[in-house]
Each structure stands twice: as C-alpha cells, then as structure tokens.
Amino acid sequence: MSRMVNCVKLGKEAEGLERMTYPGDLGKRIFENVSKEAWGGWVQHQTMLINEYRLSPIDPEHRKFLEAEMDKFFFSDEASAKPDDYVAPK
C-alpha cells in the first residue's frame, strides 16, 4: 500500500514519495508534505530553471538558488522564478 500525504501543493490527499528526494530539513518537509505528482511538477520546473538560466547543479550558488526556488514552489505564496521571456507551453 502506498503512503498518502496531505499535499501542500495540490491541496488534497495524494500518494506520497517513496523516499526522501532531497537532504536536510527541507527534504524532510517535502517527504512529509509533498505528493509524487507535485514532486514531478517541481522536477519539470527545476529543469526549466536549469536550462533557461544555464545553471550548474555542482555550483554552490546555483544549488542555493534552486533550493530557495524549491522552498517557494512548495511552501510559499510567492511564485517561483521564471525567466523574463518565459512563455508557458500551450
């Protein structure tokens, strides 16, 4: 049986992640409060951020930016960053 969580992103009960996908306190909050579906949405958003801003996951400043955006994506009313010329897919 899959683990269920009250997903903060979707605002409903949904299937939870199978394991922690990020380390530390933020990873624990995500594991306890984010569904698989919402995590998939973050992965897509993170990929867009990495590509559009030409980020490197091994650069400590870039990792810090991505972590702050992840926190905003899941736990803040503030919208996560999007490039100035970003156009949502149709």
C-alpha positions, 0 to 999 in steps of 0.5 A: 500500500502506498503512503498518502500525504496531505499535499501542500501543493495540490491541496488534497490527499495524494500518494506520497514519495517513496523516499526522501528526494532531497537532504536536510530539513527541507527534504524532510518537509517535502517527504512529509508534505509533498505528493509524487505528482507535485514532486514531478511538477517541481522536477519539470520546473527545476529543469526549466530553471536549469536550462533557461538560466544555464545553471550548474547543479555542482555550483554552490550558488546555483544549488542555493538558488534552486533550493530557495526556488524549491522552498517557494514552489512548495511552501510559499505564496510567492511564485517561483522564478521564471525567466523574463521571456518565459512563455508557458507551453500551450 
